[in-house]
Amino acid sequence: MRVILLLLLVVPLLSAQPPWCVVEKPTAQGIQAAIDACAGKGGGVTYVPPGEYITGPLWLKDNVELRLEAGATIALSQNPADWPANAPALINASGVKNIAITGRGTIDGKAQYEYAPMRRIDVEITEEMEIARKAGVTLERYYRTGVQKYDVLLQDSREIRIEGVHIIHSPIWTVRLQDCDQVWIRGVYIYSDLEKGVNADGIDIVSTSNVLISDSIVITGDDAICLKTMHYGGEGAVADAAHHPVRRTENVTVTNSILTSSSTPMMIGTETYADIRHVVFSNIVVRDSNKVFGINVQDGGSVSEVRFENVTFELNRRHWN
């Protein structure tokens, strides 16, 4: 009788598991086909086995979890033919809900750089550059080359979970959350080169609300975690603000994490076309960084109810470039 009862209890639990859709071909088409198959069943887990998958853009769908097994790497293709005009990232989502990126695998943006003479004046460090020039310092820096996409861009979506994965070597911002709601990021490792990755932010929370980031390590050449308010299209899109107002960024907690940045580990701004409020950074270790935090408001929004607490930091001034 006890055995029969146990089976009756186990069978409903097993049947409640979501469908698994295993990637069968190491291509963008193979991964996207598995995502679409899960979505067609109402949702499920798209399972990526160990191996390297060099792909163009992938698009998440409602109720789908993209799970990367340990040893699995989704890598950005350097072939321009793999990139249609409307594909801004390696992993994309737009207007979806209940999505996740999980596992112990890696998302690799394969950032490419060249070291070249300075091509324009950086208005934020004009004085420092002139001092360097007079001292005989060669005015050279790294510039991006190759295919330049985000590693992860999730737009106008909600109920998002990113957990456990490594997200590395993004050519530009690593993870961009744009106009999203209800976001949980836990236990991730984000890395861009501290000298070369001059535009490779870690996590950008843009016009997005109700965000919890915890237990993560973020090492970046640009800002580690940055809060902004702006339209997806960037500064030029603000002209349409009368019809599509820029959303606030609010209710954001970042905790129990280690941040390293050649710019700013904890940053608010500069894009501030709407308000940013109710923000907590707590229990943060800042290592080998240019500074600890920054707030730069210059576009008409306001910043309020922000708390930095329990932060330990180690700073090292950077070369001008």
LUMNU-734602 format. One record per residue: x, y, z of N, C-alpha, C in turn; residue in one letter. Coordinates in steps of 0.05 Angstrom, whole numbers, always signed. Each point is the difference from the previous one (the first is absolute). Last residue first. Example, Ala and Ser with C-alpha at 12.3 -4.5 7.8 and 13.67 -1.06 7.14 Angstrom:
REM LUMNU-734602
<<+257,-45,+142>,<+16,+24,+1>,<-15,+22,+14>,'s'>
<<+6,-115,-1>,<-18,+24,+0>,<+18,+24,+0>,'a'>
END
This chain:
REM LUMNU-734602
<<+876,+1124,-424>,<-16,-13,-21>,<-17,-23,+10>,'n'>
<<+60,+55,+55>,<-20,+18,-12>,<-18,-15,-20>,'w'>
<<+40,-55,+81>,<+13,+14,-21>,<-22,+17,-15>,'h'>
<<-25,-26,+100>,<+5,-12,-26>,<+16,+19,-18>,'r'>
<<-11,-19,+113>,<-4,+19,-21>,<+9,-12,-27>,'r'>
<<-39,-52,+87>,<+25,+4,-14>,<-5,+18,-24>,'n'>
<<-51,-39,+100>,<+1,+16,-24>,<+28,+1,-12>,'l'>
<<-73,-57,+70>,<+28,+3,-6>,<+2,+14,-27>,'e'>
<<-81,-20,+84>,<+10,+6,-27>,<+30,+3,+0>,'f'>
<<-103,-29,+51>,<+28,+1,+5>,<+14,+3,-27>,'t'>
<<-104,+17,+45>,<+17,-2,-24>,<+29,+1,+9>,'v'>
<<-95,+10,+44>,<+17,-23,+4>,<+16,-6,-25>,'n'>
<<-74,+63,-27>,<+7,-7,+27>,<+17,-26,+1>,'e'>
<<-56,+84,-61>,<+24,-17,-2>,<+8,-8,+29>,'f'>
<<-96,+43,-50>,<+17,-7,+23>,<+23,-18,-8>,'r'>
<<-86,+72,-37>,<+22,-18,-8>,<+17,-5,+25>,'v'>
<<-83,+61,-26>,<-2,-24,+16>,<+20,-21,-9>,'e'>
<<-8,+69,-75>,<-8,+3,+28>,<-2,-27,+13>,'s'>
<<+21,+64,-97>,<+8,-24,+14>,<-5,+4,+29>,'v'>
<<-39,+43,-102>,<+11,+4,+27>,<+7,-28,+12>,'s'>
<<-9,+48,-107>,<-11,-17,+21>,<+11,+7,+27>,'g'>
<<+31,+43,-81>,<-27,+8,+8>,<-13,-17,+21>,'g'>
<<+92,-8,-39>,<-20,-1,-22>,<-28,+6,+8>,'d'>
<<+87,-14,+52>,<+4,+23,-19>,<-21,+1,-21>,'q'>
<<+50,-51,+93>,<-27,+6,-10>,<+2,+25,-18>,'v'>
<<+62,-79,+53>,<+3,+21,-20>,<-27,+5,-13>,'n'>
<<+58,-56,+83>,<-28,+8,-7>,<+3,+24,-18>,'i'>
<<+67,-88,+42>,<-5,+26,-13>,<-29,+5,-5>,'g'>
<<+81,-66,+60>,<-26,+4,-12>,<-2,+28,-13>,'f'>
<<+86,-42,+24>,<-19,-17,+13>,<-28,+2,-12>,'v'>
<<+98,+11,-53>,<-14,+14,+21>,<-21,-19,+11>,'k'>
<<+66,-36,-56>,<+7,+28,-4>,<-13,+18,+21>,'n'>
<<+24,-106,+20>,<-18,+17,-16>,<+10,+29,-1>,'s'>
<<+20,-93,+49>,<+16,+9,-23>,<-16,+17,-19>,'d'>
<<-65,-42,+66>,<+28,-7,-2>,<+12,+13,-25>,'r'>
<<-92,-1,+72>,<+12,+13,-24>,<+30,-6,+0>,'v'>
<<-93,-43,+50>,<+29,+2,+0>,<+9,+12,-27>,'v'>
<<-99,+2,+60>,<+15,+0,-25>,<+30,+1,+6>,'i'>
<<-93,+6,+50>,<+18,-23,+3>,<+16,-5,-26>,'n'>
<<-77,+61,-24>,<+8,-7,+27>,<+18,-25,+0>,'s'>
<<-60,+82,-57>,<+23,-16,-4>,<+10,-8,+28>,'f'>
<<-99,+40,-41>,<+18,-8,+21>,<+23,-17,-11>,'v'>
<<-89,+73,-30>,<+23,-17,-8>,<+17,-6,+24>,'v'>
<<-83,+61,-29>,<-3,-24,+16>,<+21,-21,-9>,'h'>
<<-12,+70,-75>,<-6,+3,+28>,<-2,-28,+13>,'r'>
<<+13,+68,-95>,<+11,-24,+12>,<-3,+1,+30>,'i'>
<<-49,+53,-93>,<+10,-2,+27>,<+12,-28,+6>,'d'>
<<+4,+40,-100>,<-22,-3,+19>,<+13,-6,+27>,'a'>
<<+57,+17,-70>,<-23,+14,-12>,<-25,-3,+17>,'y'>
<<+106,-19,+4>,<-20,+3,+22>,<-24,+16,-11>,'t'>
<<+105,-44,-23>,<-26,+3,-13>,<-22,-1,+22>,'e'>
<<+94,-15,+21>,<-8,+28,-2>,<-28,+3,-12>,'t'>
<<+3,-56,+76>,<+3,+19,-22>,<+21,-10,-20>,'g'>
<<+10,-37,+94>,<-27,+9,-8>,<+4,+23,-20>,'i'>
<<+64,-88,+44>,<-4,+25,-15>,<-29,+5,-5>,'m'>
<<+83,-64,+48>,<-28,+5,+5>,<-7,+28,-11>,'m'>
<<+87,-34,-18>,<-14,-25,+8>,<-30,+4,+3>,'p'>
<<+68,+56,-65>,<-15,+3,+25>,<-14,-25,+7>,'t'>
<<+84,+3,-62>,<-15,+25,+1>,<-14,+2,+28>,'s'>
<<+50,-76,-22>,<+19,+21,-8>,<-14,+27,-2>,'s'>
<<-30,-86,+64>,<-5,+16,-24>,<+23,+19,-5>,'s'>
<<-49,-87,+65>,<+25,+12,-9>,<-5,+15,-25>,'t'>
<<-58,-52,+88>,<+1,+16,-25>,<+28,+11,-4>,'l'>
<<-66,-77,+58>,<+27,+10,-3>,<+2,+14,-27>,'i'>
<<-88,-24,+73>,<+14,-4,-25>,<+28,+13,+1>,'s'>
<<-88,+0,+57>,<+17,-23,+4>,<+16,-6,-26>,'n'>
<<-79,+64,-22>,<+10,-8,+26>,<+19,-24,-2>,'t'>
<<-72,+80,-47>,<+24,-15,-8>,<+14,-7,+26>,'v'>
<<-103,+38,-35>,<+18,-8,+21>,<+23,-16,-12>,'t'>
<<-88,+71,-30>,<+23,-16,-8>,<+17,-5,+25>,'v'>
<<-85,+58,-28>,<-2,-25,+16>,<+22,-20,-9>,'n'>
<<-16,+71,-74>,<-6,+1,+28>,<-1,-27,+13>,'e'>
<<+9,+68,-95>,<+14,-23,+12>,<-4,+2,+30>,'t'>
<<-66,+42,-82>,<+18,+2,+22>,<+16,-26,+3>,'r'>
<<-38,+30,-97>,<-8,-12,+25>,<+21,+6,+22>,'r'>
<<-28,+58,-91>,<+21,-17,+11>,<-9,-10,+28>,'v'>
<<-73,+25,-76>,<+17,+11,+21>,<+21,-20,+9>,'p'>
<<-56,+15,-89>,<+10,-24,+14>,<+19,+10,+22>,'h'>
<<-45,+64,-52>,<-17,-23,-6>,<+7,-25,+16>,'h'>
<<+51,+80,+9>,<-28,+9,+4>,<-19,-23,-4>,'a'>
<<+95,-9,-17>,<-8,-3,+28>,<-29,+8,+5>,'a'>
<<+64,-5,-80>,<-27,-12,+0>,<-12,-2,+28>,'d'>
<<+89,+32,-16>,<-18,+18,-15>,<-28,-10,+0>,'a'>
<<+76,-49,+34>,<-15,+16,+20>,<-19,+20,-14>,'v'>
<<+64,-61,-43>,<-28,-9,+2>,<-16,+17,+19>,'a'>
<<+96,+10,-15>,<-16,+10,-22>,<-29,-7,+2>,'g'>
<<+65,-34,+63>,<-6,+28,+4>,<-18,+11,-22>,'e'>
<<-6,-104,+7>,<+21,+18,+9>,<-9,+29,+1>,'g'>
<<-53,-81,-22>,<+15,+10,-22>,<+23,+19,+8>,'g'>
<<-64,-37,+64>,<+18,-21,-11>,<+18,+11,-22>,'y'>
<<-32,+69,+73>,<-13,-17,-19>,<+20,-20,-11>,'h'>
<<+15,+38,+99>,<+2,+9,-27>,<-17,-19,-18>,'m'>
<<+49,+11,+104>,<-27,+2,-11>,<+2,+12,-28>,'t'>
<<+69,-60,+75>,<-5,+22,-19>,<-30,+2,-5>,'k'>
<<+86,-52,+63>,<-29,+6,-2>,<-4,+24,-18>,'l'>
<<+81,-80,+17>,<-6,+27,-7>,<-30,+3,-3>,'c'>
<<+92,-65,+33>,<-30,+1,+0>,<-9,+28,-3>,'i'>
<<+90,-14,-21>,<-7,-28,+7>,<-31,-3,+1>,'a'>
<<+61,+70,-63>,<-16,-2,+25>,<-8,-29,+5>,'d'>
<<+79,-3,-63>,<-17,+23,+4>,<-16,-4,+26>,'d'>
<<+59,-67,-22>,<+16,+23,-8>,<-15,+26,+2>,'g'>
<<-20,-90,+62>,<-5,+13,-25>,<+19,+24,-5>,'t'>
<<-42,-87,+66>,<+26,+11,-5>,<-1,+13,-28>,'i'>
<<-67,-48,+81>,<+0,+15,-25>,<+27,+15,-2>,'v'>
<<-58,-82,+58>,<+26,+12,-4>,<-1,+14,-27>,'i'>
<<-81,-33,+78>,<+12,+0,-27>,<+28,+13,+1>,'s'>
<<-82,-10,+63>,<+19,-23,+1>,<+15,-3,-27>,'d'>
<<-87,+59,-10>,<+13,-9,+24>,<+21,-21,-6>,'s'>
<<-83,+76,-35>,<+25,-12,-9>,<+15,-9,+25>,'i'>
<<-106,+34,-32>,<+17,-10,+21>,<+25,-14,-12>,'l'>
<<-88,+73,-28>,<+24,-15,-8>,<+15,-9,+25>,'v'>
<<-82,+62,-33>,<-3,-25,+16>,<+21,-20,-7>,'n'>
<<-11,+71,-76>,<-9,+1,+28>,<+0,-27,+12>,'s'>
<<+42,+68,-88>,<-8,-27,+9>,<-5,+1,+29>,'t'>
<<+46,+60,-68>,<-30,+4,+1>,<-13,-26,+8>,'s'>
<<+93,-24,-6>,<-9,+24,-15>,<-30,+1,+0>,'v'>
<<+94,-48,+40>,<-29,-1,+7>,<-12,+26,-10>,'i'>
<<+94,-61,-19>,<-13,+26,-3>,<-30,-3,+5>,'d'>
<<+98,-56,+21>,<-29,-1,-1>,<-11,+28,-1>,'i'>
<<+94,-9,-22>,<-8,-26,+9>,<-30,-4,-3>,'g'>
<<+63,+63,-67>,<-13,-1,+27>,<-7,-28,+8>,'d'>
<<+65,+39,-76>,<-13,-25,+7>,<-10,+0,+29>,'a'>
<<+56,+62,-56>,<-29,+6,-3>,<-17,-25,+9>,'n'>
<<+97,+1,+2>,<-6,+27,+9>,<-30,+7,-3>,'v'>
<<+69,-84,+1>,<-30,+2,-1>,<-11,+27,+9>,'g'>
<<+96,-27,+0>,<-11,+2,-27>,<-29,+6,-1>,'k'>
<<+48,-11,+84>,<+13,+20,-16>,<-13,+4,-27>,'e'>
<<-32,-65,+63>,<+1,+25,+15>,<+15,+23,-15>,'l'>
<<-62,-84,-40>,<+28,+7,+5>,<+2,+27,+13>,'d'>
<<-86,-58,+19>,<+11,+12,-24>,<+28,+11,+7>,'s'>
<<-84,-69,+47>,<+28,+9,-3>,<+4,+14,-27>,'y'>
<<-73,-49,+80>,<+1,+17,-24>,<+29,+11,-2>,'i'>
<<-66,-79,+54>,<+28,+10,-3>,<+1,+15,-27>,'y'>
<<-85,-31,+75>,<+12,+2,-27>,<+29,+10,+2>,'v'>
<<-76,-17,+69>,<+22,-18,-4>,<+13,+0,-27>,'g'>
<<-93,+45,+3>,<+13,-11,+23>,<+22,-19,-9>,'r'>
<<-86,+74,-27>,<+26,-9,-10>,<+16,-10,+24>,'i'>
<<-108,+30,-31>,<+17,-12,+20>,<+26,-9,-13>,'w'>
<<-92,+69,-19>,<+25,-12,-10>,<+16,-10,+24>,'v'>
<<-91,+57,-29>,<+3,-26,+15>,<+24,-16,-10>,'q'>
<<-23,+70,-69>,<-12,+0,+26>,<+2,-28,+12>,'d'>
<<+41,+73,-88>,<-8,-26,+11>,<-12,+3,+28>,'c'>
<<+46,+60,-71>,<-29,+1,+3>,<-11,-27,+9>,'d'>
<<+95,-15,-20>,<-12,+25,-10>,<-30,-2,+2>,'q'>
<<+101,-45,+29>,<-28,-4,+6>,<-14,+26,-6>,'l'>
<<+99,-48,-27>,<-16,+24,+0>,<-30,-9,+5>,'r'>
<<+109,-39,+9>,<-29,-6,+4>,<-15,+26,+1>,'v'>
<<+89,+8,-31>,<-2,-29,+3>,<-29,-10,+3>,'t'>
<<+42,+88,-55>,<-12,-7,+26>,<-5,-31,+1>,'w'>
<<+62,+10,-75>,<-11,+23,+12>,<-14,-9,+26>,'i'>
<<+50,-65,-43>,<+11,+23,-14>,<-10,+27,+11>,'p'>
<<+11,-91,+61>,<-20,+14,-17>,<+13,+23,-15>,'s'>
<<+34,-77,+63>,<+12,+11,-25>,<-21,+13,-18>,'h'>
<<-44,-65,+73>,<+27,+12,-2>,<+5,+12,-28>,'i'>
<<-66,-54,+79>,<-6,+17,-24>,<+25,+18,-4>,'i'>
<<-37,-95,+57>,<+22,+18,-5>,<-7,+16,-25>,'h'>
<<-74,-48,+71>,<+16,+0,-25>,<+24,+19,+1>,'v'>
<<-72,-14,+70>,<+21,-20,-1>,<+19,+2,-24>,'g'>
<<-98,+46,-3>,<+12,-13,+23>,<+22,-19,-8>,'e'>
<<-85,+75,-26>,<+26,-7,-10>,<+16,-11,+23>,'i'>
<<-110,+26,-27>,<+19,-11,+19>,<+26,-7,-15>,'r'>
<<-102,+60,-8>,<+26,-8,-12>,<+18,-11,+22>,'i'>
<<-96,+47,-16>,<+5,-26,+12>,<+24,-14,-12>,'e'>
<<-31,+72,-65>,<-4,-1,+29>,<+3,-29,+9>,'r'>
<<+22,+79,-88>,<-7,-27,+9>,<-2,+0,+30>,'s'>
<<+35,+66,-70>,<-30,+0,+3>,<-10,-27,+8>,'d'>
<<+97,-12,-26>,<-15,+25,-3>,<-30,-5,+4>,'q'>
<<+109,-41,+9>,<-28,-7,+5>,<-16,+25,+2>,'l'>
<<+102,-39,-32>,<-17,+24,+0>,<-29,-10,+3>,'l'>
<<+112,-36,+5>,<-28,-5,+7>,<-16,+26,+0>,'v'>
<<+89,-1,-34>,<-2,-28,+6>,<-30,-7,+5>,'d'>
<<+24,+81,-66>,<-3,-7,+28>,<+3,-30,+3>,'y'>
<<+50,+40,-84>,<-27,-4,+10>,<+0,-2,+30>,'k'>
<<+65,+13,-93>,<-3,+13,+26>,<-29,-1,+9>,'q'>
<<+81,-46,-71>,<-29,+2,+5>,<-4,+10,+29>,'v'>
<<+94,+28,-39>,<-16,-24,-3>,<-30,+5,+4>,'g'>
<<+69,+62,+53>,<-1,-8,-28>,<-19,-24,-2>,'t'>
<<+30,+87,+75>,<-15,-24,-8>,<+3,-5,-30>,'r'>
<<+76,+51,+59>,<-25,+5,-14>,<-13,-26,-8>,'y'>
<<+83,+44,+72>,<-13,-22,-14>,<-26,+9,-12>,'y'>
<<+87,+66,+14>,<-20,-14,+16>,<-12,-23,-17>,'r'>
<<+82,+89,+9>,<-11,-23,-14>,<-20,-14,+18>,'e'>
<<+73,+82,+1>,<-30,+0,+2>,<-12,-21,-18>,'l'>
<<+99,+11,+55>,<-12,-4,-26>,<-31,-2,+3>,'t'>
<<+67,+58,+64>,<-15,-26,-1>,<-12,-2,-28>,'v'>
<<+53,+75,+38>,<+12,-18,-19>,<-14,-27,-2>,'g'>
<<-21,+83,+50>,<+19,-17,+15>,<+12,-21,-19>,'a'>
<<-68,+59,-30>,<+23,+16,+7>,<+22,-16,+14>,'k'>
<<-82,-43,-20>,<+14,+7,-25>,<+25,+16,+6>,'r'>
<<-58,-20,+72>,<+14,-24,-9>,<+17,+6,-25>,'a'>
<<-56,+68,+33>,<+23,-5,+18>,<+16,-24,-9>,'i'>
<<-78,+17,-46>,<+20,+20,-7>,<+24,-3,+18>,'e'>
<<-74,-55,+16>,<+13,-8,-24>,<+22,+20,-8>,'m'>
<<-55,+18,+74>,<+19,-22,+6>,<+15,-8,-25>,'e'>
<<-68,+65,-9>,<+22,+10,+15>,<+21,-21,+5>,'e'>
<<-81,-25,-42>,<+16,+16,-17>,<+25,+10,+14>,'t'>
<<-78,-64,+21>,<+28,-1,+11>,<+19,+17,-17>,'i'>
<<-95,-7,-18>,<+0,-4,+29>,<+28,+0,+12>,'e'>
<<-20,+6,-95>,<-5,+25,+14>,<+1,-3,+30>,'v'>
<<+54,-49,-80>,<-20,-8,+20>,<-6,+24,+18>,'d'>
<<+37,-4,-106>,<+5,+9,+28>,<-23,-10,+17>,'i'>
<<+34,-54,-88>,<-15,+24,+7>,<+6,+7,+29>,'r'>
<<+45,-72,-43>,<-15,+10,-24>,<-16,+25,+6>,'r'>
<<+95,-54,+39>,<-25,+12,+8>,<-14,+13,-24>,'m'>
<<+67,-82,-19>,<+1,+27,+10>,<-28,+11,+5>,'p'>
<<+8,-105,+8>,<+5,+20,-21>,<+2,+28,+13>,'a'>
<<-19,-115,+11>,<+13,+21,+15>,<+9,+21,-20>,'y'>
<<-85,-75,-2>,<+26,+8,-12>,<+11,+24,+17>,'e'>
<<-78,-90,+12>,<+11,+27,+4>,<+24,+5,-17>,'y'>
<<-95,-69,+23>,<+25,+4,-15>,<+9,+29,+3>,'q'>
<<-69,-79,+53>,<+7,+27,-6>,<+27,+2,-14>,'a'>
<<-68,-75,+28>,<+23,-1,-18>,<+9,+28,-8>,'k'>
<<-75,-35,+60>,<-3,+19,-21>,<+24,+2,-19>,'g'>
<<-46,-79,+66>,<+25,+13,-6>,<-3,+19,-24>,'d'>
<<-50,-63,+83>,<-8,+16,-23>,<+24,+18,-6>,'i'>
<<-11,-99,+58>,<+11,+26,-6>,<-12,+13,-24>,'t'>
<<-28,-80,+84>,<+14,+5,-25>,<+7,+29,-4>,'g'>
<<-52,-49,+70>,<+28,+6,+6>,<+16,+4,-25>,'r'>
<<-111,+20,+21>,<+20,-21,-4>,<+28,+9,+8>,'g'>
<<-92,+57,-40>,<+11,-13,+23>,<+21,-20,-7>,'t'>
<<-78,+80,-30>,<+26,-9,-10>,<+15,-12,+24>,'i'>
<<-112,+25,-24>,<+23,-4,+17>,<+25,-8,-17>,'a'>
<<-113,+44,+2>,<+23,-11,-14>,<+23,-3,+19>,'i'>
<<-99,+40,-1>,<+8,-25,+13>,<+22,-14,-16>,'n'>
<<-44,+71,-60>,<-3,-3,+28>,<+9,-28,+9>,'k'>
<<+10,+81,-89>,<-6,-27,+10>,<-2,+0,+31>,'v'>
<<+28,+70,-71>,<-29,-3,+5>,<-8,-27,+9>,'g'>
<<+94,-1,-34>,<-16,+25,-4>,<-29,-7,+5>,'s'>
<<+112,-39,+6>,<-28,-4,+6>,<-14,+26,-3>,'a'>
<<+104,-55,-22>,<-20,+22,-2>,<-27,-9,+11>,'n'>
<<+114,-23,-10>,<-24,-10,+12>,<-20,+23,+2>,'i'>
<<+75,+22,-47>,<+3,-28,-3>,<-25,-14,+12>,'l'>
<<-12,+100,-37>,<+14,-15,+21>,<+3,-29,-7>,'a'>
<<-47,+71,-53>,<+20,+15,+15>,<+17,-16,+19>,'p'>
<<-63,-7,-93>,<+10,-18,+20>,<+22,+14,+16>,'a'>
<<-50,+25,-84>,<-16,+5,+24>,<+9,-17,+24>,'n'>
<<+40,-4,-90>,<+1,+27,+9>,<-14,+5,+27>,'a'>
<<+44,-97,-23>,<-20,+18,-13>,<+0,+27,+14>,'p'>
<<+78,-77,-2>,<-13,+21,+16>,<-19,+17,-17>,'w'>
<<+64,-71,-28>,<-17,-13,+20>,<-17,+20,+16>,'d'>
<<+67,+24,-66>,<-24,-12,-13>,<-19,-13,+19>,'a'>
<<+86,+37,+26>,<-21,+20,-2>,<-25,-11,-14>,'p'>
<<+74,-53,+60>,<-8,+2,-28>,<-23,+19,-3>,'n'>
<<+42,-31,+82>,<+13,+24,-11>,<-6,+2,-30>,'q'>
<<-55,-46,+89>,<+12,-4,-26>,<+12,+26,-10>,'s'>
<<-16,-32,+104>,<-9,+18,-21>,<+16,-4,-26>,'l'>
<<-22,-77,+78>,<+19,+21,-8>,<-9,+16,-24>,'a'>
<<-27,-73,+85>,<-13,+13,-23>,<+17,+24,-7>,'i'>
<<+21,-95,+57>,<+6,+28,-6>,<-15,+9,-24>,'t'>
<<+9,-85,+81>,<-14,+10,-24>,<+7,+30,-3>,'a'>
<<+29,-53,+76>,<+15,-7,-24>,<-13,+8,-26>,'g'>
<<-64,-12,+80>,<+29,+5,+5>,<+15,-10,-24>,'a'>
<<-99,+23,-23>,<+14,-19,+16>,<+29,+10,+5>,'e'>
<<-88,+59,-21>,<+26,-7,-11>,<+14,-18,+20>,'l'>
<<-106,+34,-24>,<+18,-11,+20>,<+25,-10,-13>,'r'>
<<-92,+65,-13>,<+23,-8,-15>,<+21,-10,+20>,'l'>
<<-112,+10,+4>,<+25,+2,+15>,<+22,-10,-18>,'e'>
<<-106,+40,-17>,<+22,-17,-7>,<+24,+6,+17>,'v'>
<<-91,+45,-8>,<+0,-25,+16>,<+23,-19,-7>,'n'>
<<-16,+73,-74>,<-16,-3,+25>,<+5,-27,+13>,'d'>
<<+79,+26,-64>,<-29,+1,-2>,<-14,-3,+27>,'k'>
<<+104,+31,-49>,<-16,-14,+20>,<-29,+4,-4>,'l'>
<<+85,+4,-72>,<-23,+15,+11>,<-15,-18,+20>,'w'>
<<+105,+15,-52>,<-21,-19,+10>,<-21,+17,+13>,'l'>
<<+86,+19,-77>,<-19,+7,+21>,<-19,-22,+7>,'p'>
<<+89,-33,-44>,<-11,+27,-2>,<-20,+3,+22>,'g'>
<<+81,-72,+12>,<-26,+7,-11>,<-4,+29,-5>,'t'>
<<+62,-92,+34>,<+6,+26,-11>,<-25,+9,-16>,'i'>
<<+23,-72,+80>,<-20,+5,-19>,<+5,+29,-10>,'y'>
<<+53,-86,+58>,<+0,+28,-8>,<-20,+4,-23>,'e'>
<<-4,-74,+86>,<+11,+4,-27>,<-1,+30,-6>,'g'>
<<-63,-66,+70>,<+28,+10,-3>,<+9,+2,-29>,'p'>
<<-105,+6,+11>,<+20,-18,+10>,<+28,+13,-2>,'p'>
<<-100,+44,+11>,<+23,+2,-18>,<+22,-18,+12>,'v'>
<<-114,+11,+7>,<+24,-10,+12>,<+23,+1,-21>,'y'>
<<-101,+46,+24>,<+18,-5,-23>,<+27,-7,+11>,'t'>
<<-101,-5,+47>,<+29,+4,+3>,<+14,-6,-26>,'v'>
<<-106,+36,+12>,<+16,-22,+9>,<+29,+8,+1>,'g'>
<<-108,+28,-44>,<+23,+6,+17>,<+15,-24,+7>,'g'>
<<-75,+2,-61>,<-9,+17,+22>,<+22,+8,+20>,'g'>
<<+10,-49,-83>,<-13,-18,+20>,<-11,+16,+24>,'k'>
<<+49,+42,-71>,<-24,-12,-12>,<-15,-19,+18>,'g'>
<<+83,+40,+27>,<-22,+20,-1>,<-25,-12,-11>,'a'>
<<+77,-54,-3>,<-10,+4,+28>,<-23,+20,+1>,'c'>
<<+42,-11,-82>,<-14,-24,+6>,<-12,+1,+29>,'a'>
<<+56,+70,-31>,<-26,+1,-13>,<-17,-24,+7>,'d'>
<<+90,+1,+29>,<-15,+21,+14>,<-29,+1,-11>,'i'>
<<+59,-56,-45>,<-7,-12,+26>,<-16,+20,+17>,'a'>
<<+33,+29,-83>,<-21,-20,-5>,<-8,-13,+27>,'a'>
<<+72,+60,-1>,<-25,+14,-3>,<-23,-19,-4>,'q'>
<<+87,-35,+5>,<-8,+11,+26>,<-27,+13,-3>,'i'>
<<+38,-32,-79>,<-6,-22,+18>,<-10,+10,+27>,'g'>
<<+29,+62,-65>,<-25,-12,-8>,<-8,-22,+19>,'q'>
<<+84,+41,+11>,<-21,+18,+8>,<-28,-12,-6>,'a'>
<<+75,-73,+13>,<-3,+24,-17>,<-22,+18,+12>,'t'>
<<+33,-98,+18>,<+15,+22,+12>,<+0,+24,-18>,'p'>
<<-77,-80,+14>,<+20,+9,-19>,<+15,+24,+12>,'k'>
<<-68,-44,+50>,<+11,-23,-14>,<+22,+9,-20>,'e'>
<<-54,+32,+98>,<+13,+10,-25>,<+14,-23,-14>,'v'>
<<-86,-12,+65>,<+29,-2,+0>,<+10,+10,-27>,'v'>
<<-88,+12,+66>,<+6,+0,-28>,<+30,+2,-3>,'c'>
<<-81,-26,+79>,<+28,+6,-6>,<+4,-2,-30>,'w'>
<<-91,+21,+68>,<+13,-15,-22>,<+29,+9,-3>,'p'>
<<-43,+8,+98>,<-4,+12,-26>,<+14,-17,-22>,'p'>
<<-42,-42,+92>,<+24,+12,-10>,<-4,+12,-28>,'q'>
<<-65,-50,+54>,<-1,+29,+2>,<+25,+13,-11>,'a'>
<<-13,-95,+9>,<-15,+10,-22>,<-2,+30,-1>,'s'>
<<+43,-45,+72>,<+15,-3,-25>,<-15,+12,-23>,'l'>
<<-43,-1,+83>,<+23,+18,+1>,<+16,-2,-26>,'l'>
<<-74,-59,+13>,<-8,+28,-6>,<+23,+19,+0>,'p'>
<<+22,-90,+23>,<-9,+3,-27>,<-10,+28,-7>,'v'>
<<+24,-29,+91>,<+23,+8,-18>,<-10,+5,-28>,'v'>
<<-60,-29,+70>,<+10,+27,+6>,<+21,+8,-20>,'l'>
<<-37,-86,-6>,<-21,+19,-6>,<+9,+28,+6>,'l'>
<<+56,-71,+23>,<-1,+4,-29>,<-21,+20,-8>,'l'>
<<+6,-24,+91>,<+24,+16,-8>,<+0,+5,-30>,'l'>
<<-67,-56,+37>,<-4,+28,+7>,<+23,+17,-9>,'l'>
<<+8,-92,-11>,<-20,+10,-18>,<-5,+30,+5>,'i'>
<<+56,-46,+60>,<+13,+3,-26>,<-19,+12,-20>,'v'>
<<-33,-22,+86>,<+18,+24,+1>,<+13,+5,-27>,'r'>
<<-54,-77,+10>,<-16,+24,+0>,<+17,+25,+0>,'m'>
END
